Amino acid sequence: MDKYILVLLGVLVMGIPIAFVSPDTGELRPQPFLGLFY
């Protein structure tokens, strides 16, 4: 059970910056890319 929680936390920690910061420019997105969380 702990492994699943760690994987979920890892995905969130990696996904949140990608969703709110554009990787190519490094700037905040005007519209967060929430498609990563579906």
PQR file with spaces between the fields and no chain letter, atoms N, CA, C, O and H, PARSE charges and radii, in Angstrom:
ATOM       1  N    MET     1       0.833   -1.203    0.000 -0.4000 1.5000
ATOM       2  CA   MET     1       0.000    0.000    0.000 -0.0000 2.0000
ATOM       3  C    MET     1       0.868    1.254    0.000  0.5500 1.7000
ATOM       4  O    MET     1       0.533    2.246   -0.647 -0.5500 1.4000
ATOM       5  N    ASP     2       1.968    1.207    0.717 -0.4000 1.5000
ATOM       6  CA   ASP     2       2.838    2.377    0.789 -0.0000 2.0000
ATOM       7  C    ASP     2       3.453    2.710   -0.565  0.5500 1.7000
ATOM       8  O    ASP     2       3.664    3.881   -0.881 -0.5500 1.4000
ATOM       9  H    ASP     2       2.240    0.401    1.243  0.4000 1.0000
ATOM      10  N    LYS     3       3.740    1.685   -1.366 -0.4000 1.5000
ATOM      11  CA   LYS     3       4.334    1.949   -2.681 -0.0000 2.0000
ATOM      12  C    LYS     3       3.375    2.727   -3.564  0.5500 1.7000
ATOM      13  O    LYS     3       3.794    3.617   -4.303 -0.5500 1.4000
ATOM      14  H    LYS     3       3.568    0.734   -1.109  0.4000 1.0000
ATOM      15  N    TYR     4       2.086    2.398   -3.494 -0.4000 1.5000
ATOM      16  CA   TYR     4       1.116    3.110   -4.318 -0.0000 2.0000
ATOM      17  C    TYR     4       1.025    4.577   -3.917  0.5500 1.7000
ATOM      18  O    TYR     4       0.898    5.455   -4.771 -0.5500 1.4000
ATOM      19  H    TYR     4       1.746    1.675   -2.894  0.4000 1.0000
ATOM      20  N    ILE     5       1.090    4.837   -2.617 -0.4000 1.5000
ATOM      21  CA   ILE     5       1.032    6.221   -2.143 -0.0000 2.0000
ATOM      22  C    ILE     5       2.278    6.978   -2.590  0.5500 1.7000
ATOM      23  O    ILE     5       2.186    8.134   -3.003 -0.5500 1.4000
ATOM      24  H    ILE     5       1.192    4.124   -1.924  0.4000 1.0000
ATOM      25  N    LEU     6       3.442    6.335   -2.512 -0.4000 1.5000
ATOM      26  CA   LEU     6       4.673    6.992   -2.944 -0.0000 2.0000
ATOM      27  C    LEU     6       4.643    7.284   -4.437  0.5500 1.7000
ATOM      28  O    LEU     6       5.076    8.353   -4.869 -0.5500 1.4000
ATOM      29  H    LEU     6       3.517    5.396   -2.177  0.4000 1.0000
ATOM      30  N    VAL     7       4.135    6.347   -5.228 -0.4000 1.5000
ATOM      31  CA   VAL     7       4.041    6.581   -6.673 -0.0000 2.0000
ATOM      32  C    VAL     7       3.084    7.731   -6.955  0.5500 1.7000
ATOM      33  O    VAL     7       3.368    8.587   -7.792 -0.5500 1.4000
ATOM      34  H    VAL     7       3.783    5.479   -4.878  0.4000 1.0000
ATOM      35  N    LEU     8       1.959    7.752   -6.263 -0.4000 1.5000
ATOM      36  CA   LEU     8       0.991    8.829   -6.459 -0.0000 2.0000
ATOM      37  C    LEU     8       1.586   10.183   -6.083  0.5500 1.7000
ATOM      38  O    LEU     8       1.401   11.163   -6.805 -0.5500 1.4000
ATOM      39  H    LEU     8       1.728    7.056   -5.583  0.4000 1.0000
ATOM      40  N    LEU     9       2.291   10.244   -4.970 -0.4000 1.5000
ATOM      41  CA   LEU     9       2.933   11.492   -4.571 -0.0000 2.0000
ATOM      42  C    LEU     9       3.998   11.905   -5.578  0.5500 1.7000
ATOM      43  O    LEU     9       4.140   13.088   -5.888 -0.5500 1.4000
ATOM      44  H    LEU     9       2.441    9.448   -4.384  0.4000 1.0000
ATOM      45  N    GLY    10       4.747   10.927   -6.088 -0.4000 1.5000
ATOM      46  CA   GLY    10       5.766   11.231   -7.091 -0.0000 2.0000
ATOM      47  C    GLY    10       5.160   11.814   -8.353  0.5500 1.7000
ATOM      48  O    GLY    10       5.695   12.765   -8.922 -0.5500 1.4000
ATOM      49  H    GLY    10       4.631    9.966   -5.836  0.4000 1.0000
ATOM      50  N    VAL    11       4.042   11.245   -8.792 -0.4000 1.5000
ATOM      51  CA   VAL    11       3.371   11.762   -9.989 -0.0000 2.0000
ATOM      52  C    VAL    11       2.873   13.183   -9.744  0.5500 1.7000
ATOM      53  O    VAL    11       2.987   14.040  -10.620 -0.5500 1.4000
ATOM      54  H    VAL    11       3.607   10.473   -8.329  0.4000 1.0000
ATOM      55  N    LEU    12       2.327   13.435   -8.572 -0.4000 1.5000
ATOM      56  CA   LEU    12       1.838   14.782   -8.272 -0.0000 2.0000
ATOM      57  C    LEU    12       2.986   15.782   -8.191  0.5500 1.7000
ATOM      58  O    LEU    12       2.878   16.897   -8.701 -0.5500 1.4000
ATOM      59  H    LEU    12       2.234   12.739   -7.860  0.4000 1.0000
ATOM      60  N    VAL    13       4.086   15.385   -7.551 -0.4000 1.5000
ATOM      61  CA   VAL    13       5.224   16.303   -7.406 -0.0000 2.0000
ATOM      62  C    VAL    13       5.811   16.643   -8.771  0.5500 1.7000
ATOM      63  O    VAL    13       6.228   17.778   -9.003 -0.5500 1.4000
ATOM      64  H    VAL    13       4.174   14.479   -7.137  0.4000 1.0000
ATOM      65  N    MET    14       5.845   15.661   -9.676 -0.4000 1.5000
ATOM      66  CA   MET    14       6.374   15.930  -11.011 -0.0000 2.0000
ATOM      67  C    MET    14       5.332   16.597  -11.905  0.5500 1.7000
ATOM      68  O    MET    14       5.691   17.376  -12.788 -0.5500 1.4000
ATOM      69  H    MET    14       5.506   14.739   -9.487  0.4000 1.0000
ATOM      70  N    GLY    15       4.050   16.307  -11.691 -0.4000 1.5000
ATOM      71  CA   GLY    15       3.007   16.802  -12.580 -0.0000 2.0000
ATOM      72  C    GLY    15       2.587   18.230  -12.303  0.5500 1.7000
ATOM      73  O    GLY    15       2.246   18.963  -13.232 -0.5500 1.4000
ATOM      74  H    GLY    15       3.758   15.674  -10.974  0.4000 1.0000
ATOM      75  N    ILE    16       2.605   18.638  -11.052 -0.4000 1.5000
ATOM      76  CA   ILE    16       2.138   19.985  -10.722 -0.0000 2.0000
ATOM      77  C    ILE    16       3.021   21.068  -11.356  0.5500 1.7000
ATOM      78  O    ILE    16       2.479   22.000  -11.949 -0.5500 1.4000
ATOM      79  H    ILE    16       2.882   18.042  -10.298  0.4000 1.0000
ATOM      80  N    PRO    17       4.349   20.989  -11.258 -0.5600 1.5000
ATOM      81  CA   PRO    17       5.153   22.028  -11.931  0.2800 2.0000
ATOM      82  C    PRO    17       4.977   22.018  -13.444  0.5500 1.7000
ATOM      83  O    PRO    17       4.970   23.081  -14.065 -0.5500 1.4000
ATOM      84  N    ILE    18       4.835   20.837  -14.052 -0.4000 1.5000
ATOM      85  CA   ILE    18       4.654   20.762  -15.501 -0.0000 2.0000
ATOM      86  C    ILE    18       3.305   21.357  -15.889  0.5500 1.7000
ATOM      87  O    ILE    18       3.179   21.972  -16.948 -0.5500 1.4000
ATOM      88  H    ILE    18       4.841   19.974  -13.547  0.4000 1.0000
ATOM      89  N    ALA    19       2.302   21.179  -15.044 -0.4000 1.5000
ATOM      90  CA   ALA    19       0.968   21.681  -15.364 -0.0000 2.0000
ATOM      91  C    ALA    19       0.909   23.207  -15.291  0.5500 1.7000
ATOM      92  O    ALA    19       0.179   23.833  -16.060 -0.5500 1.4000
ATOM      93  H    ALA    19       2.404   20.680  -14.183  0.4000 1.0000
ATOM      94  N    PHE    20       1.665   23.806  -14.383 -0.4000 1.5000
ATOM      95  CA   PHE    20       1.546   25.242  -14.165 -0.0000 2.0000
ATOM      96  C    PHE    20       2.685   26.046  -14.773  0.5500 1.7000
ATOM      97  O    PHE    20       2.571   27.263  -14.913 -0.5500 1.4000
ATOM      98  H    PHE    20       2.258   23.298  -13.758  0.4000 1.0000
ATOM      99  N    VAL    21       3.795   25.379  -15.142 -0.4000 1.5000
ATOM     100  CA   VAL    21       4.943   26.067  -15.739 -0.0000 2.0000
ATOM     101  C    VAL    21       5.212   25.437  -17.089  0.5500 1.7000
ATOM     102  O    VAL    21       5.311   24.215  -17.202 -0.5500 1.4000
ATOM     103  H    VAL    21       3.887   24.390  -15.028  0.4000 1.0000
ATOM     104  N    SER    22       5.329   26.259  -18.107 -0.4000 1.5000
ATOM     105  CA   SER    22       5.594   25.743  -19.450 -0.0000 2.0000
ATOM     106  C    SER    22       7.049   25.278  -19.535  0.5500 1.7000
ATOM     107  O    SER    22       7.947   26.067  -19.240 -0.5500 1.4000
ATOM     108  H    SER    22       5.249   27.252  -18.015  0.4000 1.0000
ATOM     109  N    PRO    23       7.315   24.033  -19.923 -0.5600 1.5000
ATOM     110  CA   PRO    23       8.695   23.530  -19.916  0.2800 2.0000
ATOM     111  C    PRO    23       9.603   24.250  -20.907  0.5500 1.7000
ATOM     112  O    PRO    23      10.796   24.396  -20.642 -0.5500 1.4000
ATOM     113  N    ASP    24       9.071   24.705  -22.046 -0.4000 1.5000
ATOM     114  CA   ASP    24       9.947   25.286  -23.064 -0.0000 2.0000
ATOM     115  C    ASP    24      10.351   26.719  -22.735  0.5500 1.7000
ATOM     116  O    ASP    24      11.469   27.122  -23.055 -0.5500 1.4000
ATOM     117  H    ASP    24       8.101   24.586  -22.261  0.4000 1.0000
ATOM     118  N    THR    25       9.475   27.499  -22.106 -0.4000 1.5000
ATOM     119  CA   THR    25       9.815   28.882  -21.791 -0.0000 2.0000
ATOM     120  C    THR    25      10.145   29.083  -20.320  0.5500 1.7000
ATOM     121  O    THR    25      10.834   30.041  -19.969 -0.5500 1.4000
ATOM     122  H    THR    25       8.566   27.172  -21.847  0.4000 1.0000
ATOM     123  N    GLY    26       9.665   28.194  -19.455 -0.4000 1.5000
ATOM     124  CA   GLY    26       9.915   28.337  -18.033 -0.0000 2.0000
ATOM     125  C    GLY    26       9.008   29.355  -17.363  0.5500 1.7000
ATOM     126  O    GLY    26       9.219   29.706  -16.202 -0.5500 1.4000
ATOM     127  H    GLY    26       9.106   27.416  -19.740  0.4000 1.0000
ATOM     128  N    GLU    27       7.998   29.832  -18.085 -0.4000 1.5000
ATOM     129  CA   GLU    27       7.089   30.815  -17.508 -0.0000 2.0000
ATOM     130  C    GLU    27       5.802   30.137  -17.061  0.5500 1.7000
ATOM     131  O    GLU    27       5.474   29.035  -17.500 -0.5500 1.4000
ATOM     132  H    GLU    27       7.827   29.547  -19.028  0.4000 1.0000
ATOM     133  N    LEU    28       5.083   30.820  -16.180 -0.4000 1.5000
ATOM     134  CA   LEU    28       3.792   30.296  -15.746 -0.0000 2.0000
ATOM     135  C    LEU    28       2.813   30.325  -16.906  0.5500 1.7000
ATOM     136  O    LEU    28       2.771   31.284  -17.676 -0.5500 1.4000
ATOM     137  H    LEU    28       5.349   31.715  -15.823  0.4000 1.0000
ATOM     138  N    ARG    29       2.032   29.272  -17.021 -0.4000 1.5000
ATOM     139  CA   ARG    29       1.013   29.238  -18.067 -0.0000 2.0000
ATOM     140  C    ARG    29      -0.146   30.159  -17.671  0.5500 1.7000
ATOM     141  O    ARG    29      -0.512   30.219  -16.498 -0.5500 1.4000
ATOM     142  H    ARG    29       2.066   28.492  -16.395  0.4000 1.0000
ATOM     143  N    PRO    30      -0.719   30.869  -18.633 -0.5600 1.5000
ATOM     144  CA   PRO    30      -1.921   31.658  -18.303  0.2800 2.0000
ATOM     145  C    PRO    30      -3.095   30.752  -17.941  0.5500 1.7000
ATOM     146  O    PRO    30      -3.917   31.097  -17.093 -0.5500 1.4000
ATOM     147  N    GLN    31      -3.165   29.586  -18.593 -0.4000 1.5000
ATOM     148  CA   GLN    31      -4.202   28.595  -18.282 -0.0000 2.0000
ATOM     149  C    GLN    31      -3.501   27.299  -17.889  0.5500 1.7000
ATOM     150  O    GLN    31      -2.845   26.684  -18.730 -0.5500 1.4000
ATOM     151  H    GLN    31      -2.497   29.305  -19.282  0.4000 1.0000
ATOM     152  N    PRO    32      -3.622   26.870  -16.640 -0.5600 1.5000
ATOM     153  CA   PRO    32      -2.948   25.635  -16.223  0.2800 2.0000
ATOM     154  C    PRO    32      -3.403   24.445  -17.056  0.5500 1.7000
ATOM     155  O    PRO    32      -4.577   24.322  -17.405 -0.5500 1.4000
ATOM     156  N    PHE    33      -2.453   23.574  -17.364 -0.4000 1.5000
ATOM     157  CA   PHE    33      -2.737   22.394  -18.181 -0.0000 2.0000
ATOM     158  C    PHE    33      -3.218   21.285  -17.256  0.5500 1.7000
ATOM     159  O    PHE    33      -2.435   20.441  -16.820 -0.5500 1.4000
ATOM     160  H    PHE    33      -1.499   23.673  -17.080  0.4000 1.0000
ATOM     161  N    LEU    34      -4.523   21.296  -16.962 -0.4000 1.5000
ATOM     162  CA   LEU    34      -5.076   20.344  -16.004 -0.0000 2.0000
ATOM     163  C    LEU    34      -5.361   18.989  -16.628  0.5500 1.7000
ATOM     164  O    LEU    34      -5.801   18.076  -15.929 -0.5500 1.4000
ATOM     165  H    LEU    34      -5.159   21.981  -17.316  0.4000 1.0000
ATOM     166  N    GLY    35      -5.124   18.832  -17.924 -0.4000 1.5000
ATOM     167  CA   GLY    35      -5.336   17.550  -18.571 -0.0000 2.0000
ATOM     168  C    GLY    35      -4.421   16.463  -18.046  0.5500 1.7000
ATOM     169  O    GLY    35      -4.712   15.278  -18.206 -0.5500 1.4000
ATOM     170  H    GLY    35      -4.766   19.573  -18.492  0.4000 1.0000
ATOM     171  N    LEU    36      -3.322   16.848  -17.423 -0.4000 1.5000
ATOM     172  CA   LEU    36      -2.403   15.857  -16.863 -0.0000 2.0000
ATOM     173  C    LEU    36      -3.032   15.099  -15.703  0.5500 1.7000
ATOM     174  O    LEU    36      -2.608   13.988  -15.384 -0.5500 1.4000
ATOM     175  H    LEU    36      -3.085   17.811  -17.293  0.4000 1.0000
ATOM     176  N    PHE    37      -4.031   15.684  -15.078 -0.4000 1.5000
ATOM     177  CA   PHE    37      -4.595   15.080  -13.879 -0.0000 2.0000
ATOM     178  C    PHE    37      -5.834   14.250  -14.157  0.5500 1.7000
ATOM     179  O    PHE    37      -6.476   13.763  -13.227 -0.5500 1.4000
ATOM     180  H    PHE    37      -4.376   16.586  -15.337  0.4000 1.0000
ATOM     181  N    TYR    38      -6.179   14.081  -15.439 -0.4000 1.5000
ATOM     182  CA   TYR    38      -7.352   13.267  -15.769 -0.0000 2.0000
ATOM     183  C    TYR    38      -6.924   11.963  -16.391  0.5500 1.7000
ATOM     184  O    TYR    38      -7.768   11.138  -16.739 -0.5500 1.4000
ATOM     185  H    TYR    38      -5.657   14.476  -16.195  0.4000 1.0000
